[in-house]
């Protein structure tokens, strides 16, 4: 069958479809001066991808390489050098940037270091967008240098080059985490900020075209032609949805809706952005890179879920208190203390389509006959449904799919430090258990010398019972029947307090007597485990300062709790770095690790 003309197989794309468009600008019919102006380095349209997209890729790669080098250097540096004053002060300076943050009318900022890196990115994008001139071609009705305003061209290619990094930063298993050791949930801030940078660049790309076509008088005709305008507007609408729905207070308030729509809108955005680029120069290379990287990330996580972990797991649900649910899963998998895993519960309606993160509260055994333990604070939604199922039928088992584990304490073992302060607030109480169990296990080795203090703050009046029972079970698993040297556990109950916004360091602590609530055997077990009970919130900044003031010692501080708790401890840790820099009377090293969620 003969065709009268070329068949347009893909809508909105120029024909014939190619991987790269032609870079030949043709013969310039203007004056030599005008031709030189049109072909000058920063505004030559046929080389715009090389001028703007490639430097953007280089900017991201340099940042990743620097963090990777920092990780490698930290891991290979001999312990003898790490004890030197110069090294301690250098590390303290970098940690100060990482730990220092502010609280502004209840809003907790990100770290100073995060803002400095974001500032470097802002300077780069502003310089690349606003630095070169002109912004618009000096076109007249008789003379045309081009139909694409230079500022729109460069903003478009700058935004395009962000795409592979934006997608990879949003993946749970990704090469950036593998290289830098920064867990996926901590990279989420950069996924969000790169999205905002890309959205602003997209707006800078869009509006100059509107201004130009209004001047030219063909705006309506250009829109009616479809093609590049339609695909660009659809991509911009999808991008706006993704960006604004990711604002933290919106995302957290409507999380289930956000999660259900995010992937769909991301797919719409990428498809129409792909069509909008219309294989101009090397534009589709960035989509190929994005597809390859995301496919590898996705396949890795899915292989772990379906091949490594499989369909054999079942979760047992037991209500520990009115607010806390215990979830246990028998497994052969292994993990590290402090890691979390994504669980898909297959009998919870629409929730079976999504996986939710839970911090693991146990450690694996050597024979790989392990049990994942989670203490879940029900908050409605999925956790509310699980709690109702457990209350109706305690011990009920439901099939689950597992993805992970992820996160944890990167490149650090707490046994490397002389002293450890572990803090859990609210749902973060369960997070402390895996670290506590790992410590109890290590103390069984002869010659192990370290100290650990665990501080837990909770409003749940029933938490004391399940937490102490969990600690006793841990000790029994490791055959520890005597006093565990170097371990102390403080449980602070705050449910009696009025006004939850009181500053942590202004509340008086009162030791709580257990004479009327525990018999002699239970009292003896609690004494041997070093457990003490208090009413009122712990003075965490003061406690952190106390640990950080112990001369010539290395101190690890690990916290998992609400934002206010993490901020207060981060501030105390940042202050410790200042004292190390000043070579004051303080610890040799103070290292901080924060977890943002626990469930």
LUMLUMFI-261094 format. One record per residue (C-alpha): residue number from 1; residue in three letters; x, y, z. Coordinates in steps of 0.1 Angstrom, whole numbers, always signed. Layout:
<patis>
resi|resn|x|y|z
NUM|ALA|X|Y|Z
...
</patis>
This chain:
<patis>
resi|resn|x|y|z
1|UNK|+0|+0|+0
2|UNK|+14|+34|-10
3|UNK|+12|+64|+13
4|UNK|+7|+99|+0
5|UNK|+28|+114|+28
6|UNK|+48|+106|+59
7|UNK|+28|+88|+86
8|UNK|+30|+105|+120
9|UNK|+35|+75|+142
10|UNK|+40|+95|+175
11|UNK|+18|+126|+181
12|UNK|+35|+159|+188
13|UNK|+69|+148|+174
14|UNK|+86|+162|+144
15|UNK|+90|+138|+115
16|UNK|+111|+118|+109
17|UNK|+118|+109|+145
18|UNK|+155|+107|+153
19|UNK|+176|+104|+184
20|UNK|+193|+137|+179
21|UNK|+183|+167|+157
22|UNK|+206|+183|+131
23|UNK|+231|+207|+146
24|UNK|+238|+224|+112
25|UNK|+227|+261|+115
26|UNK|+228|+266|+77
27|UNK|+242|+297|+60
28|UNK|+238|+329|+78
29|UNK|+224|+356|+55
30|UNK|+228|+385|+79
31|UNK|+258|+408|+82
32|UNK|+291|+393|+96
33|UNK|+286|+412|+128
34|UNK|+251|+399|+132
35|UNK|+261|+364|+124
36|UNK|+289|+365|+149
37|UNK|+265|+378|+175
38|UNK|+240|+350|+167
39|UNK|+267|+323|+169
40|UNK|+285|+336|+200
41|UNK|+295|+311|+227
42|UNK|+267|+317|+252
43|UNK|+237|+322|+229
44|UNK|+244|+298|+199
45|UNK|+212|+277|+199
46|UNK|+227|+247|+182
47|UNK|+253|+242|+210
48|UNK|+230|+253|+240
49|UNK|+229|+217|+254
50|UNK|+267|+216|+256
51|UNK|+269|+251|+271
52|UNK|+243|+246|+298
53|UNK|+232|+210|+303
54|UNK|+267|+195|+305
55|UNK|+280|+220|+331
56|UNK|+248|+212|+352
57|UNK|+256|+175|+351
58|UNK|+292|+183|+361
59|UNK|+280|+204|+391
60|UNK|+259|+175|+405
61|UNK|+287|+150|+398
62|UNK|+313|+172|+416
63|UNK|+290|+174|+447
64|UNK|+285|+136|+447
65|UNK|+323|+130|+442
66|UNK|+332|+153|+471
67|UNK|+308|+135|+495
68|UNK|+321|+102|+483
69|UNK|+357|+112|+488
70|UNK|+348|+124|+523
71|UNK|+333|+90|+531
72|UNK|+363|+71|+517
73|UNK|+389|+93|+535
74|UNK|+370|+89|+568
75|UNK|+370|+51|+564
76|UNK|+406|+46|+555
77|UNK|+422|+71|+579
78|UNK|+442|+53|+606
79|UNK|+428|+55|+641
80|UNK|+461|+70|+653
81|UNK|+456|+100|+630
82|UNK|+420|+104|+640
83|UNK|+432|+110|+676
84|UNK|+453|+139|+666
85|UNK|+441|+174|+675
86|UNK|+443|+187|+639
87|UNK|+421|+159|+626
88|UNK|+396|+163|+654
89|UNK|+392|+200|+647
90|UNK|+389|+195|+610
91|UNK|+362|+169|+615
92|UNK|+345|+191|+641
93|UNK|+343|+220|+617
94|UNK|+326|+198|+590
95|UNK|+302|+183|+616
96|UNK|+293|+217|+629
97|UNK|+280|+226|+594
98|UNK|+261|+194|+593
99|UNK|+246|+197|+628
100|UNK|+239|+234|+632
101|UNK|+203|+244|+626
102|UNK|+177|+268|+640
103|UNK|+142|+269|+654
104|UNK|+121|+298|+641
105|UNK|+87|+301|+658
106|UNK|+84|+263|+660
107|UNK|+97|+256|+625
108|UNK|+129|+236|+625
109|UNK|+153|+245|+598
110|UNK|+177|+222|+579
111|UNK|+214|+222|+587
112|UNK|+238|+251|+579
113|UNK|+257|+228|+556
114|UNK|+226|+219|+537
115|UNK|+219|+256|+531
116|UNK|+254|+263|+521
117|UNK|+253|+235|+495
118|UNK|+219|+247|+483
119|UNK|+233|+282|+482
120|UNK|+261|+270|+459
121|UNK|+235|+255|+437
122|UNK|+215|+287|+436
123|UNK|+245|+307|+427
124|UNK|+253|+282|+399
125|UNK|+218|+283|+384
126|UNK|+214|+321|+388
127|UNK|+248|+327|+371
128|UNK|+241|+303|+343
129|UNK|+206|+318|+337
130|UNK|+210|+355|+343
131|UNK|+248|+359|+336
132|UNK|+249|+355|+298
133|UNK|+233|+382|+277
134|UNK|+211|+389|+259
135|UNK|+179|+376|+275
136|UNK|+159|+383|+243
137|UNK|+170|+385|+207
138|UNK|+170|+421|+193
139|UNK|+145|+410|+167
140|UNK|+126|+435|+145
141|UNK|+97|+430|+121
142|UNK|+122|+427|+93
143|UNK|+152|+409|+111
144|UNK|+150|+377|+131
145|UNK|+179|+362|+151
146|UNK|+157|+333|+162
147|UNK|+123|+323|+177
148|UNK|+137|+310|+210
149|UNK|+147|+337|+235
150|UNK|+182|+329|+248
151|UNK|+172|+330|+285
152|UNK|+144|+305|+277
153|UNK|+168|+282|+258
154|UNK|+194|+281|+286
155|UNK|+168|+277|+314
156|UNK|+153|+248|+295
157|UNK|+185|+229|+291
158|UNK|+195|+236|+328
159|UNK|+162|+221|+339
160|UNK|+166|+192|+316
161|UNK|+200|+183|+330
162|UNK|+184|+181|+365
163|UNK|+160|+153|+355
164|UNK|+183|+122|+360
165|UNK|+194|+135|+394
166|UNK|+159|+144|+405
167|UNK|+146|+109|+397
168|UNK|+176|+91|+413
169|UNK|+174|+112|+444
170|UNK|+138|+100|+449
171|UNK|+146|+63|+447
172|UNK|+150|+42|+479
173|UNK|+179|+21|+464
174|UNK|+201|+45|+444
175|UNK|+238|+49|+434
176|UNK|+241|+82|+453
177|UNK|+234|+64|+485
178|UNK|+258|+36|+476
179|UNK|+286|+61|+469
180|UNK|+281|+86|+497
181|UNK|+266|+64|+524
182|UNK|+238|+89|+528
183|UNK|+205|+70|+532
184|UNK|+176|+76|+509
185|UNK|+154|+94|+534
186|UNK|+181|+120|+541
187|UNK|+185|+125|+503
188|UNK|+148|+134|+501
189|UNK|+155|+170|+510
190|UNK|+177|+172|+478
191|UNK|+150|+155|+457
192|UNK|+126|+182|+469
193|UNK|+150|+211|+464
194|UNK|+162|+199|+430
195|UNK|+125|+197|+420
196|UNK|+120|+233|+431
197|UNK|+150|+244|+411
198|UNK|+138|+226|+381
199|UNK|+103|+241|+384
200|UNK|+116|+276|+387
201|UNK|+138|+270|+356
202|UNK|+108|+257|+338
203|UNK|+89|+289|+345
204|UNK|+119|+309|+333
205|UNK|+118|+288|+302
206|UNK|+81|+293|+296
207|UNK|+73|+330|+302
208|UNK|+99|+344|+277
209|UNK|+81|+325|+250
210|UNK|+48|+340|+260
211|UNK|+64|+375|+259
212|UNK|+80|+369|+226
213|UNK|+49|+356|+209
214|UNK|+27|+384|+223
215|UNK|+52|+408|+208
216|UNK|+51|+388|+175
217|UNK|+13|+388|+176
218|UNK|+9|+350|+170
219|UNK|+4|+337|+205
220|UNK|-31|+323|+198
221|UNK|-20|+308|+165
222|UNK|+10|+292|+181
223|UNK|-12|+276|+207
224|UNK|-37|+264|+181
225|UNK|-9|+246|+163
226|UNK|-6|+223|+193
227|UNK|+27|+204|+195
228|UNK|+53|+220|+216
229|UNK|+29|+243|+234
230|UNK|+5|+216|+244
231|UNK|+32|+192|+256
232|UNK|+50|+220|+275
233|UNK|+19|+232|+293
234|UNK|+8|+196|+303
235|UNK|+43|+189|+316
236|UNK|+44|+222|+335
237|UNK|+10|+215|+351
238|UNK|+21|+181|+362
239|UNK|+54|+195|+375
240|UNK|+35|+222|+395
241|UNK|+13|+195|+410
242|UNK|+43|+174|+420
243|UNK|+62|+204|+434
244|UNK|+35|+220|+455
245|UNK|+20|+187|+468
246|UNK|+55|+179|+481
247|UNK|+55|+209|+504
248|UNK|+60|+192|+538
249|UNK|+29|+204|+556
250|UNK|+7|+195|+526
251|UNK|+24|+161|+520
252|UNK|+22|+151|+557
253|UNK|-15|+162|+560
254|UNK|-26|+143|+529
255|UNK|+1|+117|+528
256|UNK|-21|+88|+515
257|UNK|-35|+109|+487
258|UNK|+0|+123|+480
259|UNK|+15|+89|+477
260|UNK|-13|+76|+455
261|UNK|-10|+104|+430
262|UNK|+28|+112|+431
263|UNK|+40|+84|+408
264|UNK|+11|+89|+383
265|UNK|+18|+126|+380
266|UNK|+55|+120|+377
267|UNK|+48|+96|+348
268|UNK|+27|+123|+331
269|UNK|+54|+149|+336
270|UNK|+82|+127|+322
271|UNK|+62|+116|+292
272|UNK|+51|+151|+282
273|UNK|+85|+166|+290
274|UNK|+100|+139|+267
275|UNK|+75|+149|+239
276|UNK|+82|+185|+245
277|UNK|+119|+182|+240
278|UNK|+112|+166|+205
279|UNK|+148|+152|+202
280|UNK|+164|+186|+200
281|UNK|+201|+181|+200
282|UNK|+211|+157|+228
283|UNK|+179|+163|+248
284|UNK|+167|+127|+247
285|UNK|+201|+115|+260
286|UNK|+190|+128|+294
287|UNK|+158|+108|+293
288|UNK|+177|+77|+283
289|UNK|+201|+82|+313
290|UNK|+171|+88|+335
291|UNK|+153|+57|+323
292|UNK|+184|+35|+327
293|UNK|+192|+48|+362
294|UNK|+157|+46|+375
295|UNK|+151|+11|+360
296|UNK|+183|-2|+377
297|UNK|+171|+13|+410
298|UNK|+136|-1|+406
299|UNK|+147|-35|+395
300|UNK|+172|-37|+425
301|UNK|+144|-30|+450
302|UNK|+119|-53|+433
303|UNK|+144|-82|+431
304|UNK|+150|-79|+468
305|UNK|+113|-79|+474
306|UNK|+102|-107|+451
307|UNK|+133|-128|+446
308|UNK|+154|-125|+478
309|UNK|+125|-120|+503
310|UNK|+97|-137|+483
311|UNK|+61|-143|+494
312|UNK|+68|-165|+524
313|UNK|+66|-139|+551
314|UNK|+37|-134|+575
315|UNK|+34|-107|+602
316|UNK|+20|-115|+636
317|UNK|+1|-86|+652
318|UNK|-2|-82|+690
319|UNK|-15|-50|+707
320|UNK|+9|-41|+734
321|UNK|-10|-11|+747
322|UNK|-39|+10|+735
323|UNK|-14|+30|+714
324|UNK|+13|+5|+705
325|UNK|+12|-25|+682
326|UNK|+39|-52|+682
327|UNK|+46|-67|+647
328|UNK|+69|-97|+644
329|UNK|+80|-114|+612
330|UNK|+100|-146|+611
331|UNK|+127|-144|+584
332|UNK|+161|-155|+571
333|UNK|+171|-120|+561
334|UNK|+198|-100|+579
335|UNK|+201|-63|+587
336|UNK|+221|-38|+608
337|UNK|+210|-20|+639
338|UNK|+190|+11|+632
339|UNK|+179|+1|+597
340|UNK|+143|+3|+585
341|UNK|+123|-18|+561
342|UNK|+93|-11|+538
343|UNK|+64|-35|+545
344|UNK|+34|-41|+522
345|UNK|+5|-57|+542
346|UNK|-15|-78|+516
347|UNK|-48|-79|+534
348|UNK|-54|-41|+541
349|UNK|-74|-31|+510
350|UNK|-58|-3|+490
351|UNK|-29|-3|+514
352|UNK|-18|-36|+498
353|UNK|-6|-15|+468
354|UNK|+18|+6|+489
355|UNK|+47|-1|+512
356|UNK|+53|+18|+544
357|UNK|+86|+22|+563
358|UNK|+91|+7|+598
359|UNK|+122|+9|+619
360|UNK|+135|-26|+629
361|UNK|+137|-30|+667
362|UNK|+157|-62|+668
363|UNK|+190|-75|+656
364|UNK|+197|-107|+636
365|UNK|+212|-138|+651
366|UNK|+242|-157|+636
367|UNK|+222|-187|+624
368|UNK|+199|-165|+602
369|UNK|+168|-178|+619
370|UNK|+158|-143|+627
371|UNK|+128|-123|+638
372|UNK|+120|-88|+627
373|UNK|+103|-70|+655
374|UNK|+85|-36|+652
375|UNK|+67|-15|+678
376|UNK|+42|+5|+659
377|UNK|+24|+35|+672
378|UNK|-10|+36|+655
379|UNK|-20|+69|+639
380|UNK|-50|+60|+618
381|UNK|-48|+49|+582
382|UNK|-28|+17|+577
383|UNK|-16|+15|+613
384|UNK|-52|+21|+626
385|UNK|-65|-8|+605
386|UNK|-37|-31|+618
387|UNK|-44|-22|+654
388|UNK|-81|-30|+649
389|UNK|-72|-64|+634
390|UNK|-49|-71|+663
391|UNK|-75|-61|+689
392|UNK|-101|-83|+673
393|UNK|-78|-113|+670
394|UNK|-45|-110|+690
395|UNK|-17|-128|+673
396|UNK|-34|-128|+639
397|UNK|-10|-134|+610
398|UNK|-13|-117|+577
399|UNK|+9|-121|+546
400|UNK|+34|-93|+539
401|UNK|+59|-83|+513
402|UNK|+93|-69|+524
403|UNK|+115|-43|+507
404|UNK|+149|-34|+522
405|UNK|+165|-30|+546
406|UNK|+176|+6|+541
407|UNK|+192|+33|+562
408|UNK|+208|+27|+595
409|UNK|+240|+41|+609
410|UNK|+263|+47|+580
411|UNK|+298|+34|+581
412|UNK|+298|+36|+619
413|UNK|+296|+10|+646
414|UNK|+288|+23|+681
415|UNK|+315|+0|+695
416|UNK|+340|+24|+679
417|UNK|+331|+50|+705
418|UNK|+339|+51|+742
419|UNK|+304|+63|+751
420|UNK|+270|+63|+734
421|UNK|+239|+82|+741
422|UNK|+208|+68|+725
423|UNK|+176|+88|+726
424|UNK|+141|+78|+715
425|UNK|+110|+99|+717
426|UNK|+74|+86|+711
427|UNK|+75|+60|+684
428|UNK|+112|+63|+683
429|UNK|+114|+43|+715
430|UNK|+114|+11|+695
431|UNK|+143|+24|+674
432|UNK|+166|+23|+705
433|UNK|+160|-15|+711
434|UNK|+181|-27|+682
435|UNK|+210|-6|+693
436|UNK|+206|-17|+729
437|UNK|+205|-53|+719
438|UNK|+236|-49|+698
439|UNK|+254|-34|+729
440|UNK|+243|-62|+751
441|UNK|+256|-87|+726
442|UNK|+290|-70|+724
443|UNK|+294|-69|+762
444|UNK|+295|-107|+762
445|UNK|+330|-105|+746
446|UNK|+359|-103|+770
447|UNK|+377|-70|+770
448|UNK|+348|-50|+755
449|UNK|+349|-16|+772
450|UNK|+322|+9|+763
451|UNK|+293|+27|+779
452|UNK|+257|+32|+767
453|UNK|+230|+53|+781
454|UNK|+195|+49|+766
455|UNK|+169|+77|+772
456|UNK|+133|+72|+762
457|UNK|+105|+98|+765
458|UNK|+69|+88|+759
459|UNK|+34|+100|+765
460|UNK|+20|+65|+763
461|UNK|+13|+53|+799
462|UNK|+15|+16|+788
463|UNK|+48|+19|+771
464|UNK|+68|+12|+803
465|UNK|+55|-24|+804
466|UNK|+62|-35|+769
467|UNK|+96|-16|+767
468|UNK|+109|-32|+799
469|UNK|+96|-66|+788
470|UNK|+114|-61|+754
471|UNK|+147|-53|+772
472|UNK|+143|-84|+795
473|UNK|+137|-105|+764
474|UNK|+168|-91|+748
475|UNK|+189|-99|+778
476|UNK|+174|-135|+779
477|UNK|+182|-141|+742
478|UNK|+219|-133|+750
479|UNK|+219|-152|+783
480|UNK|+226|-121|+803
481|UNK|+213|-127|+838
482|UNK|+235|-104|+858
483|UNK|+242|-66|+859
484|UNK|+252|-54|+825
485|UNK|+283|-31|+830
486|UNK|+282|+2|+813
487|UNK|+244|+2|+805
488|UNK|+218|+25|+819
489|UNK|+182|+30|+807
490|UNK|+161|+60|+817
491|UNK|+124|+60|+808
492|UNK|+106|+93|+811
493|UNK|+68|+94|+812
494|UNK|+53|+127|+800
495|UNK|+16|+118|+796
496|UNK|+7|+136|+829
497|UNK|+21|+170|+816
498|UNK|-1|+198|+804
499|UNK|+11|+219|+775
500|UNK|+33|+199|+752
501|UNK|+52|+228|+739
502|UNK|+73|+234|+770
503|UNK|+110|+235|+763
504|UNK|+127|+202|+770
505|UNK|+154|+218|+792
506|UNK|+129|+236|+815
507|UNK|+110|+206|+828
508|UNK|+120|+192|+862
509|UNK|+125|+154|+863
510|UNK|+112|+134|+892
511|UNK|+123|+98|+898
512|UNK|+93|+75|+899
513|UNK|+89|+49|+926
514|UNK|+80|+13|+915
515|UNK|+73|-1|+950
516|UNK|+35|-3|+944
517|UNK|+36|-15|+908
518|UNK|+64|-42|+906
519|UNK|+70|-73|+926
520|UNK|+104|-83|+939
521|UNK|+114|-104|+909
522|UNK|+105|-77|+884
523|UNK|+122|-51|+905
524|UNK|+154|-72|+906
525|UNK|+154|-76|+868
526|UNK|+149|-39|+863
527|UNK|+178|-31|+887
528|UNK|+201|-55|+869
529|UNK|+193|-39|+836
530|UNK|+199|-5|+849
531|UNK|+164|+8|+842
532|UNK|+151|+39|+860
533|UNK|+118|+56|+857
534|UNK|+111|+94|+857
535|UNK|+81|+117|+853
536|UNK|+86|+148|+832
537|UNK|+107|+153|+801
538|UNK|+144|+146|+800
539|UNK|+168|+175|+799
540|UNK|+183|+163|+767
541|UNK|+205|+193|+758
542|UNK|+221|+192|+793
543|UNK|+226|+154|+790
544|UNK|+242|+158|+756
545|UNK|+265|+185|+770
546|UNK|+274|+162|+799
547|UNK|+285|+134|+775
548|UNK|+303|+158|+752
549|UNK|+323|+173|+781
550|UNK|+340|+141|+791
551|UNK|+377|+147|+784
552|UNK|+396|+128|+756
553|UNK|+367|+104|+749
554|UNK|+348|+97|+717
555|UNK|+311|+100|+720
556|UNK|+282|+89|+697
557|UNK|+248|+105|+700
558|UNK|+219|+88|+682
559|UNK|+184|+102|+683
560|UNK|+151|+92|+668
561|UNK|+121|+113|+678
562|UNK|+100|+143|+670
563|UNK|+115|+173|+652
564|UNK|+119|+193|+684
565|UNK|+138|+166|+701
566|UNK|+161|+161|+671
567|UNK|+167|+198|+669
568|UNK|+176|+202|+706
569|UNK|+201|+174|+705
570|UNK|+215|+187|+672
571|UNK|+221|+221|+687
572|UNK|+239|+205|+717
573|UNK|+260|+185|+693
574|UNK|+268|+216|+672
575|UNK|+279|+234|+704
576|UNK|+302|+204|+712
577|UNK|+319|+209|+678
578|UNK|+326|+245|+687
579|UNK|+343|+235|+719
580|UNK|+364|+209|+700
581|UNK|+374|+236|+675
582|UNK|+384|+259|+705
583|UNK|+403|+229|+720
584|UNK|+383|+233|+752
585|UNK|+378|+209|+780
586|UNK|+356|+184|+761
587|UNK|+354|+151|+743
588|UNK|+378|+144|+715
589|UNK|+350|+135|+691
590|UNK|+312|+139|+692
591|UNK|+293|+122|+664
592|UNK|+256|+126|+658
593|UNK|+231|+105|+639
594|UNK|+194|+114|+637
595|UNK|+165|+94|+624
596|UNK|+135|+113|+611
597|UNK|+109|+85|+613
598|UNK|+103|+53|+632
599|UNK|+65|+45|+630
</patis>
